[in-house]
Amino acid sequence: MVEPDRIGDAEHIRALALAKAGRTDSDPAPVRVVRRSIDARARMPRFQLRVAVGGEERGASVFRPAAPGGKRAVVVGAGPGGYFAALTLLEAGIKPVLLERGRDVRSRLKDVKKIYSEGLIDPHSNYCFGEGGAGTYSDGKLYTRATKRGDVDRILDLFVSFGASEDIRVEAHPHLGSNVLPRIVRGMREAILAAGGEIHFGAHVSDLLLDGGRVRGVRLAGGESVEGDAVILATGHSARDVYHLLQRQGVRIEAKPFALGVRIEHPQALVDRMFYHQSPRHPALPAASYRLACQTAERGVFSFCMCPGGFVVPASTAPGELVLNGMSLAGRGAPFANAGLVAEVRPDDVAERDPLALLRFQASVERDMFRAGDGTTQRAPAQRVPDFLAGRLSGVLGRTSYIPGVYAAPLHELLPGFVARALREGLSILGAKHKGFDSAEATLLAVESRTSSPVRIPRDRETLMHPEVSGLFPCGEGAGYAGGIVSAAMDGVAVAEAVVREMKK
């Protein structure tokens, strides 16, 4: 354990590590920090370090493309699943042809800014669609609990090789920041192109090319066919049209539970008081964050995508809907903190028994939230937490980071009844545990609905192919097998390796 005042003192850390290892101060063994986290249980938070004494440092993995062979795979989606699949294919000598419905990361930023300035939403280029995927403009969190699914260190090494800070190898909860990720994404694109891969933006897939139970490519909205020896579907959790086209073409899909709720926003200083027991916080400490969960009478309630020192942002993917998300820059220095606060939504919560029933439910809530406003902009309905708990409209709303603006609304009535009940009970439970969490300084904004896909595209456990369509490889969040940047990247690697095995048969 290291006090905040000494975290920058390398000699002090070295002396502590040598003593812990039973060595003298004069021992020449190298000392390096391999993991850094914060223990905030004590009155003064301290840094908890895992340190290696002696031995050689593990060699960092880098991208090493192989000489191209004659095989090629179509990769649909340029998020972390698609890009890491492409990198892995190139290392095996297989050419990826990457199709992205949105625009490149620089052009995409212009489309994101139009949502704020003009309320205009490009259905193919926004916070969810475009190069880099949904995580590019929502903080770039790299923490994952899916460590059994693949080599996390390999993923982090590749991020570093494309321009990320080496700190991500050490931090227990690493993140890149929405101002840093675009540069890293561009580096990946350039490496894929230099190694012989293809990347096409504005390439919207409208159909699969199926032939006797096997996929041989895809058809684009403009009519062009793109063929390959395999198709990797890495389209992200918001590509609703992909689920519809699969159902239309008779490719089996399944309903999957997801979560829905609100973004809860507090002043960062309040979050620091709640979880660091101090405000202002020690200058060596990062903005405090949290991950909370509780069980209510009906269902689980939990925080999601917590953004310390961040902003609430409009993440709608089509006109006529309202969807919120959170993001923060690398420094996490903004005055507010926000997180999704969501409740479980299960297939039995809706009357229909159809693979797309939960998808339609999700979309209907987003449309209802949009219609509750002025029907033209991305202004969000909001309510102070005590008013939400009491079932009354907020007379005055506090300041918020949400740039399009907010208006007072009865979220206790606008949200689906079972979601509102669960959030009300969950807020009371969490407020009792963390003083201030449910105070008047906390504001709820709606709706947070894209926590994960409400649809799963099934695949075989061994081959990772769709069980009924040979050569079709569902991948990442959109297929229901990942829940963040790193887990999607690991799934992209695993699926690409499965493609390689299949092509070698």
RAKADA-V522852 format. One record per residue. N is the residue number from 1. RES is the residue in one letter. OMEGA is omega in whole degrees, -180 to 180 (NA if undefined). D_FIRST is the distance of its C-alpha to the first C-alpha in whole Angstrom. Layout:
n=[N N]
res=[RES RES]
omega=[OMEGA OMEGA]
d_first=[D_FIRST D_FIRST]
This chain:
n=[1 2 3 4 5 6 7 8 9 10 11 12 13 14 15 16 17 18 19 20 21 22 23 24 25 26 27 28 29 30 31 32 33 34 35 36 37 38 39 40 41 42 43 44 45 46 47 48 49 50 51 52 53 54 55 56 57 58 59 60 61 62 63 64 65 66 67 68 69 70 71 72 73 74 75 76 77 78 79 80 81 82 83 84 85 86 87 88 89 90 91 92 93 94 95 96 97 98 99 100 101 102 103 104 105 106 107 108 109 110 111 112 113 114 115 116 117 118 119 120 121 122 123 124 125 126 127 128 129 130 131 132 133 134 135 136 137 138 139 140 141 142 143 144 145 146 147 148 149 150 151 152 153 154 155 156 157 158 159 160 161 162 163 164 165 166 167 168 169 170 171 172 173 174 175 176 177 178 179 180 181 182 183 184 185 186 187 188 189 190 191 192 193 194 195 196 197 198 199 200 201 202 203 204 205 206 207 208 209 210 211 212 213 214 215 216 217 218 219 220 221 222 223 224 225 226 227 228 229 230 231 232 233 234 235 236 237 238 239 240 241 242 243 244 245 246 247 248 249 250 251 252 253 254 255 256 257 258 259 260 261 262 263 264 265 266 267 268 269 270 271 272 273 274 275 276 277 278 279 280 281 282 283 284 285 286 287 288 289 290 291 292 293 294 295 296 297 298 299 300 301 302 303 304 305 306 307 308 309 310 311 312 313 314 315 316 317 318 319 320 321 322 323 324 325 326 327 328 329 330 331 332 333 334 335 336 337 338 339 340 341 342 343 344 345 346 347 348 349 350 351 352 353 354 355 356 357 358 359 360 361 362 363 364 365 366 367 368 369 370 371 372 373 374 375 376 377 378 379 380 381 382 383 384 385 386 387 388 389 390 391 392 393 394 395 396 397 398 399 400 401 402 403 404 405 406 407 408 409 410 411 412 413 414 415 416 417 418 419 420 421 422 423 424 425 426 427 428 429 430 431 432 433 434 435 436 437 438 439 440 441 442 443 444 445 446 447 448 449 450 451 452 453 454 455 456 457 458 459 460 461 462 463 464 465 466 467 468 469 470 471 472 473 474 475 476 477 478 479 480 481 482 483 484 485 486 487 488 489 490 491 492 493 494 495 496 497 498 499 500 501 502 503 504 505]
res=[M V E P D R I G D A E H I R A L A L A K A G R T D S D P A P V R V V R R S I D A R A R M P R F Q L R V A V G G E E R G A S V F R P A A P G G K R A V V V G A G P G G Y F A A L T L L E A G I K P V L L E R G R D V R S R L K D V K K I Y S E G L I D P H S N Y C F G E G G A G T Y S D G K L Y T R A T K R G D V D R I L D L F V S F G A S E D I R V E A H P H L G S N V L P R I V R G M R E A I L A A G G E I H F G A H V S D L L L D G G R V R G V R L A G G E S V E G D A V I L A T G H S A R D V Y H L L Q R Q G V R I E A K P F A L G V R I E H P Q A L V D R M F Y H Q S P R H P A L P A A S Y R L A C Q T A E R G V F S F C M C P G G F V V P A S T A P G E L V L N G M S L A G R G A P F A N A G L V A E V R P D D V A E R D P L A L L R F Q A S V E R D M F R A G D G T T Q R A P A Q R V P D F L A G R L S G V L G R T S Y I P G V Y A A P L H E L L P G F V A R A L R E G L S I L G A K H K G F D S A E A T L L A V E S R T S S P V R I P R D R E T L M H P E V S G L F P C G E G A G Y A G G I V S A A M D G V A V A E A V V R E M K K]
omega=[-178 178 179 -179 -175 -174 178 -177 -176 -179 177 179 179 -179 178 -178 179 179 180 -179 180 -179 -179 180 -178 -180 -177 -176 177 179 179 178 180 176 -180 177 -179 174 -175 -178 -180 -180 174 179 178 176 176 -177 167 -170 175 178 -179 179 -180 178 179 179 -179 178 176 -179 -180 -180 178 176 -176 174 -177 -177 176 179 175 179 -177 180 -178 171 -178 177 -178 -178 179 172 -180 179 -179 177 -180 177 178 179 178 -177 173 171 -171 -178 -180 -178 -177 -176 177 -167 179 179 180 179 177 179 177 -180 179 177 179 -170 -174 -176 -178 -179 173 -175 179 -178 -173 -180 -178 -175 179 -177 -180 179 -174 -177 -175 -179 174 168 -178 179 -178 179 176 173 -177 -174 -180 -175 -178 -176 -180 -179 178 179 -179 178 -180 175 179 -179 178 171 178 177 178 178 -177 177 -172 -175 179 179 -175 173 -177 -177 -176 176 -179 -175 -180 179 179 179 178 178 177 180 -179 179 179 -180 -179 -178 176 177 176 175 -180 176 -176 -178 -175 -179 -178 -179 169 174 -176 -179 177 178 177 176 179 177 -180 173 180 -178 179 178 -178 175 177 -175 179 180 176 177 175 178 180 -167 177 -172 -176 -179 -175 -179 179 178 179 -179 177 179 180 -178 175 177 -172 172 -176 173 -179 176 174 -180 -175 179 -172 162 175 -175 176 165 -180 179 177 178 176 179 -177 -170 174 -178 -180 173 3 -179 177 -176 179 -178 174 175 -177 177 180 168 -172 177 175 179 176 -179 -175 -169 179 174 -177 175 -174 174 -179 -176 176 -180 -172 -174 168 -174 177 -176 178 -180 178 174 176 177 178 -180 179 175 177 176 172 177 -175 -177 -179 -174 -179 -173 -179 172 178 177 168 172 -165 178 179 172 -174 -180 -179 175 179 -175 -176 174 -174 -179 -178 -177 180 176 178 177 178 -179 -178 178 180 178 178 180 178 -179 179 180 -178 177 -179 -175 179 174 -173 173 -175 -178 173 -175 180 178 176 -180 -179 -180 179 179 178 179 180 176 178 177 179 177 -173 -170 179 176 -179 174 -179 -178 180 -179 178 177 -177 180 173 -173 -178 177 179 179 -180 179 180 180 180 178 179 179 -178 178 178 -179 -174 -175 180 -177 -179 -177 180 176 -180 -179 175 176 -175 9 172 -172 -176 180 177 179 174 -179 173 173 -173 175 179 -177 -175 -175 -175 174 171 -175 -176 -179 -179 178 180 -175 175 -172 167 -174 -177 178 178 -176 179 -178 -179 -175 -174 180 176 178 179 178 176 178 -178 -180 178 177 176 176 179 180 -179 -178 179 -179 NA]
d_first=[0 4 7 10 12 10 10 13 13 14 14 11 9 12 12 9 10 14 13 11 14 16 18 19 18 22 21 22 20 19 16 15 12 14 12 10 10 9 8 11 12 11 14 12 10 6 6 5 6 9 11 14 16 20 22 24 22 24 27 27 30 32 36 39 42 45 48 50 52 54 52 51 49 49 46 46 43 41 38 35 37 40 38 36 39 41 39 39 43 43 41 44 47 47 48 47 49 46 48 46 48 46 46 44 41 42 45 43 41 45 46 42 43 47 45 44 47 50 49 50 48 49 49 48 45 43 39 40 42 42 41 37 37 36 32 34 34 31 28 28 25 24 22 24 23 27 25 28 30 30 28 25 24 28 28 25 26 30 28 27 30 32 30 27 24 22 19 20 19 15 15 15 17 19 23 25 27 31 32 30 31 35 35 33 36 38 37 37 41 42 40 42 45 45 45 48 47 49 47 49 49 51 51 52 52 55 56 55 58 59 61 62 58 57 55 56 55 55 57 56 57 60 61 60 59 56 56 54 53 50 49 45 45 42 43 40 40 42 45 48 51 49 49 53 54 53 54 58 58 57 54 52 49 47 46 42 40 38 37 38 37 36 34 32 31 29 28 25 24 25 23 20 21 21 18 16 18 19 21 22 18 16 17 14 14 16 19 18 19 20 22 24 27 29 33 36 39 40 37 34 32 29 28 28 27 25 26 23 25 28 32 34 37 40 40 43 45 49 51 51 48 45 41 38 35 32 30 28 28 25 24 24 25 28 29 29 27 29 28 31 32 34 36 37 41 42 46 47 47 50 53 54 53 53 50 50 50 47 47 50 48 45 48 50 47 46 50 50 47 49 52 51 50 53 53 53 50 46 45 43 44 41 41 38 37 38 42 41 40 43 45 47 47 44 47 44 41 38 37 36 35 38 40 43 43 43 46 46 46 46 44 44 48 47 44 46 46 44 41 41 41 38 36 38 37 33 33 34 31 28 29 29 25 24 26 28 28 32 33 35 33 33 35 36 38 40 40 37 39 38 35 36 40 42 44 43 45 45 45 45 42 43 45 43 47 48 50 53 53 53 51 49 45 44 40 37 37 40 41 39 36 33 31 30 30 28 30 33 32 32 35 37 36 37 40 41 40 43 45 45 46 49 50 50 52]
